Structure formats: C-alpha cells, structure tokens
Amino acid sequence: MDTNILLESGTNELEILEFKVANNFYGINVAKIREILTYQHVTPVPNSHPFVEGIFMPRDTMISVINLRRCLGYEEDPDVEGLFFITNFNSLNTAFHVDEVLGIHRVSWEDINSPDSTISAEDAGVSTGVIKLEDRLVVILDFEKIVTNINPETGLKVSDMDAYEERDRSQSPILICEDSPLLSKLITECLRKAGYTNLIVNPNGQEGWDKLVEFEKNGTVLDDVHCIVTDIEMPKMDGHRLCKLVKENEVMRNIPVIIFSSLINDEIRRKGESLGADAQLTKPEIGKLVAAIDGLVDEYEMARK
C-alpha cells in the first residue's frame, strides 16, 4: 500500500485511514498500515480468543485476523464481506477485518481531541482520540490496546524488570509523554522499580513541551529534566514534533530524548534520527528502555559536572 506518509519530520501532522464498522466511523494512523486487502477466507483456530477470526497466509506469512465487529461489540452482518488492513506495530503483523475503507485524511495532532474517562478508561477504553471530519466524528482506535487485551504478551514486557535490584535514581528527573493511561502507568511503575522516582508525567507532547518551557523560563530546565521519554502518537503534539522543538532549542538541546513507540521501523527510525533523537525503542522492550535511560542520563550528568 502506498501510504504517502509525510516525508517531512516534526510537522505535528499525520495521515489517518478512515474506515467503517457497523455504520460507525473509525480511524487508524496510516503509519501503522502495511497494506489493504480484499476479504479472504480465513482458517479458524480452535480455542483462540473470541475476537480472533482466524489466520490466513498472504505471501507465505501467517497473520492473525481480528474481527473489529466482535471487538467493538457489534453483531456480525453476513451480508457485509468487508476487507482487511494489515498493520505492523510492536514488531507484530496483524490483520483487522473492517466493513469499509473510506479514505485517507491528512490532519494535525492539534485537531485530535483526547477522549475523556467515560470512553477511555484505563483498563477498558480502546480509543486514543476523536476528530471531527466534515459532519462526522471519527474515533481513533487504540490498536495496541486491542491486541494487548487479546494477548498480554504483546504489551510491555514488565518481566524484563525482574532483574533490576533496588537503587536510588531520584536525583535524575525524567519527563514522560504518553497518552495511553495504561501504558503510562506501566512505564512509570517500571521506572520507579528501576529507582527513577522523580517522574514528570504528561498525557501528550504539548503538555510536556509546556512544562519544559516553564522550567526554561525559571532558568531550571537543565536541572529539572535529565531525560525525556516520549511516545510518537499523541493528541495535541506528537513525539516527533516535541523532539524537534527540544533539539532546536539552544538551552534544551543537550537533554537526551528517547522515542519509545510501537511504530518504530526503518522509515520512522530515519525520521527520528533526522530530528536528533538520542535513542528509539519499540514499546515491548521496557528493559531496553531502562538501560537506554541509564546510559543517557549518566552521560548527561557527567557532562554537566
């Protein structure tokens, strides 16, 4: 699929694929999509999760198919054949069965509204944002959460933290930008276990940037933040835009920035490198995140002595 993903980095824009499920409008970041296929027969897998329709093998690659009607609580319609879009995130290929694909829209993260707690509870919500397109509301689905709910092993590998002994890194403040309440909670719990108890947690890049600007005005930003950990996909301001702003700022540019996202692939990695990101890691690897923070924070603090 030719996704026409934005070539310029840090513009705070994205492309959304709009699709329908049971006459309702939903969206997914095009950066997650590998291709769109017409409906194909799938082979059911005994004792699999009820949301898993089965498996199929396009071009000798076995891929699980998640039925979004079942996942979102709609009845299946035998008259709607639908189609598949194949995604790649968290180093995993997954197909989603939807009713209809409507098109691709280029939008700004500023126009995506964060869902309130009534539709995005920490343990149950599967929406990361809502955007108004013409006369309709399009719900951006949290596909990582959907897949993790089906198979928790695809989420953060918190077991990686079992090897960390108790230590004190409270003098090393970390600023975190993550819009998923569940992932934010897991990341902060893992960092606290690694001794990083001085955490400044923000639900999107804009609030993280506002906090950095506030520290800069106070003349304390280099003391108040020793490392920034940011997701890419977030309402209001994405992680690429945040990284660009930090690295173009004469005062903040030496603060290490780690992009921690489910989207890391070769193209996304090149974008992050062009913006000056100090490290880029895919989300299941929480142990590697802590190791990267350790190394970059040590370098940062040694350079300031």
C-alpha positions in Angstrom: 0.0 0.0 0.0 1.3 3.4 -0.9 0.6 5.3 2.3 2.1 8.6 1.2 3.4 9.0 4.7 4.7 12.6 5.4 8.3 13.0 4.3 9.0 16.0 6.4 9.5 15.2 10.1 8.3 17.1 13.1 5.4 18.8 11.4 2.9 17.6 14.0 0.8 16.1 11.2 -0.3 12.6 10.5 -2.4 10.7 7.9 -5.5 8.9 9.1 -7.1 6.0 7.3 -10.9 6.3 7.9 -13.0 3.2 7.9 -16.4 2.0 8.9 -17.6 -0.7 11.3 -21.3 -1.2 11.6 -22.0 2.2 10.1 -19.8 4.0 12.6 -16.6 5.9 11.7 -13.2 5.0 13.0 -9.5 5.8 12.2 -6.0 4.5 12.4 -2.7 6.2 11.8 -1.5 5.3 8.3 2.0 4.8 9.6 0.7 1.5 11.2 -0.6 0.1 8.0 1.3 -2.2 5.6 -1.4 -2.9 3.1 -5.1 -3.3 2.4 -6.5 -6.5 1.0 -9.9 -7.6 -0.2 -11.7 -10.1 2.1 -10.1 -13.5 2.0 -11.1 -16.8 3.6 -9.5 -17.4 7.0 -8.9 -20.6 8.9 -10.4 -20.6 12.4 -8.1 -21.6 15.2 -9.6 -23.8 17.9 -9.7 -22.3 21.5 -8.4 -18.9 20.2 -9.7 -15.6 21.6 -13.3 -14.8 20.5 -12.1 -11.6 18.8 -9.7 -13.6 16.6 -11.5 -14.6 13.4 -8.7 -16.9 12.3 -5.5 -17.0 10.4 -4.5 -16.6 6.7 -1.2 -16.6 4.8 -0.7 -13.9 2.2 2.7 -14.3 0.5 3.8 -17.1 2.8 3.4 -15.1 6.0 0.9 -16.3 8.6 -1.2 -13.5 10.0 -3.9 -13.5 12.6 -7.2 -11.7 11.8 -9.0 -9.7 14.4 -12.7 -9.1 13.8 -13.4 -5.5 14.7 -17.2 -6.0 14.8 -16.7 -8.6 17.6 -14.1 -6.5 19.3 -16.2 -3.3 19.4 -19.4 -5.2 20.5 -21.3 -5.1 17.2 -23.3 -8.0 15.8 -21.8 -9.6 12.7 -23.6 -9.0 9.4 -23.5 -11.9 6.9 -24.3 -9.5 4.1 -21.1 -7.5 4.7 -18.0 -9.1 3.4 -15.7 -6.3 4.3 -11.9 -6.2 3.8 -8.6 -6.5 5.7 -5.9 -4.0 6.5 -2.6 -5.4 7.7 -0.8 -3.5 10.4 2.7 -3.6 11.8 3.4 -2.3 15.3 5.2 -3.7 18.4 7.2 -5.8 15.9 4.0 -7.7 15.1 1.9 -8.1 11.9 -1.8 -8.3 12.5 -4.9 -8.0 10.1 -8.1 -6.3 11.1 -11.4 -7.1 9.5 -13.5 -4.0 8.8 -16.6 -3.2 6.8 -15.4 -0.5 4.5 -12.4 1.8 4.0 -13.4 5.4 3.2 -10.1 7.2 2.5 -7.0 8.9 3.9 -7.0 12.3 5.6 -4.0 14.5 6.4 -4.7 16.1 9.8 -2.9 17.9 12.6 -2.5 16.3 16.0 -3.7 19.6 17.4 -7.2 18.8 15.9 -7.4 15.4 17.7 -9.2 15.6 21.0 -8.2 13.3 23.9 -11.1 11.1 24.9 -12.4 11.7 28.4 -12.6 9.0 31.0 -16.1 7.9 30.1 -14.9 6.4 26.8 -11.2 5.7 27.6 -11.0 4.1 31.0 -7.5 2.8 31.8 -8.4 -0.9 31.6 -11.4 -0.9 29.1 -11.1 2.0 26.7 -9.9 1.4 23.2 -9.8 5.0 21.9 -6.8 7.3 21.8 -8.6 10.3 20.3 -11.6 11.8 18.4 -11.5 14.1 15.4 -14.3 15.9 13.6 -14.1 15.4 9.8 -16.8 17.4 8.0 -20.1 16.4 9.6 -18.9 13.3 11.4 -16.9 12.3 14.4 -14.1 9.7 13.8 -12.9 7.7 16.7 -9.1 6.9 16.6 -8.8 3.4 17.9 -6.1 2.2 20.2 -4.9 -0.9 18.2 -2.1 -1.6 20.6 -4.6 -1.9 23.5 -6.9 -4.1 21.3 -4.0 -6.5 20.6 -2.7 -6.5 24.1 -6.2 -7.3 25.5 -6.2 -10.3 23.3 -2.6 -11.4 24.1 -0.9 -9.6 27.0 2.5 -10.9 25.9 2.5 -8.4 23.0 2.4 -5.5 25.5 5.1 -4.1 27.7 7.4 -6.9 28.9 7.3 -5.9 32.5 9.1 -9.2 33.4 12.2 -7.6 32.0 12.3 -5.5 35.2 12.7 -8.6 37.4 16.5 -8.4 37.2 16.7 -4.8 38.5 17.8 -4.5 42.1 16.5 -1.7 44.2 18.5 1.5 43.8 18.1 5.3 44.1 18.0 7.4 40.9 15.7 10.0 42.5 18.3 12.7 41.6 17.7 12.1 37.9 14.3 13.6 36.9 12.7 12.0 33.9 9.9 13.7 31.8 7.5 11.3 30.2 4.9 11.9 27.5 2.5 9.1 26.9 -1.2 9.4 26.0 -2.3 5.8 26.9 -3.3 5.8 30.6 -2.5 2.1 30.9 0.9 2.3 29.2 1.8 5.5 31.2 1.0 3.6 34.4 3.1 0.6 33.4 6.0 2.7 32.2 6.1 4.8 35.5 5.8 1.7 37.6 8.8 0.1 35.8 10.9 3.2 36.0 10.1 3.5 39.8 11.2 -0.1 40.2 14.5 0.9 38.5 14.9 3.7 41.0 13.6 6.6 38.9 11.1 8.1 41.4 11.4 11.7 40.2 9.0 11.5 37.2 7.1 14.2 35.4 4.3 12.5 33.6 2.3 14.2 30.8 -0.6 12.8 28.6 0.7 14.4 25.4 3.6 16.2 23.8 2.0 19.6 24.2 1.8 19.4 27.9 5.3 18.1 28.1 6.6 21.0 26.0 4.7 23.5 28.1 6.3 22.0 31.2 9.8 22.3 29.6 9.1 25.9 28.6 8.0 26.7 32.1 11.3 25.2 33.5 13.3 27.2 30.9 11.6 30.5 32.0 12.5 29.6 35.6 16.1 29.0 34.5 16.0 25.4 35.9 15.2 23.2 32.9 18.6 21.5 32.8 18.3 20.7 36.5 14.6 19.7 36.3 14.8 17.3 33.4 17.7 14.9 32.8 16.0 12.8 30.1 12.8 12.9 28.0 10.9 9.7 27.1 8.1 10.2 24.5 5.6 8.3 22.5 5.1 9.3 18.9 1.3 9.2 18.5 -0.3 11.7 20.9 -3.1 14.2 20.6 -2.2 17.9 20.5 1.5 17.3 19.8 3.3 14.1 18.7 6.7 12.9 19.9 8.5 13.9 16.7 7.3 17.5 17.0 8.4 17.5 20.7 11.8 16.1 19.8 12.2 18.7 17.0 11.4 21.6 19.4 13.8 20.3 22.1 16.7 19.8 19.7 16.2 23.2 18.1 16.2 24.9 21.4 19.6 26.4 22.4 19.1 25.7 26.1 17.4 22.3 26.0 19.2 20.7 23.0 21.6 18.6 25.1 18.7 16.9 27.1 18.6 13.4 25.8 15.3 12.4 24.1 14.2 8.8 23.8 11.4 7.9 21.4 9.5 4.9 22.9 6.8 3.8 20.4 5.1 0.9 18.9 5.7 2.4 15.5 9.5 2.1 15.2 10.5 0.7 11.8 13.2 1.7 9.4 11.4 4.7 8.0 10.3 6.0 11.4 13.8 5.5 12.7 15.3 7.6 10.0 12.8 10.4 10.8 13.7 10.2 14.5 17.4 10.3 13.6 16.9 13.4 11.4 15.3 15.2 14.4 18.2 14.3 16.7 16.5 11.6 18.9 19.2 10.1 21.1 17.5 6.6 21.2 14.5 5.0 19.6 13.0 1.8 21.0 9.9 -0.2 20.3 7.4 -0.5 23.2 7.5 -4.1 24.3 11.2 -3.7 25.3 10.8 -1.9 28.6 14.1 -3.4 29.9 15.9 -1.9 27.0 14.2 1.5 27.7 15.6 1.5 31.3 19.0 0.6 30.0 18.9 3.4 27.5 17.8 5.9 30.2 20.6 4.7 32.4 23.3 5.3 29.8 22.0 8.6 28.5 21.3 10.1 32.0 24.8 9.1 33.1 26.3 10.8 30.0 24.2 13.9 30.6 25.0 14.2 34.3 28.7 13.6 33.7 28.8 16.3 31.0 27.2 18.8 33.4 29.7 18.3 36.2 
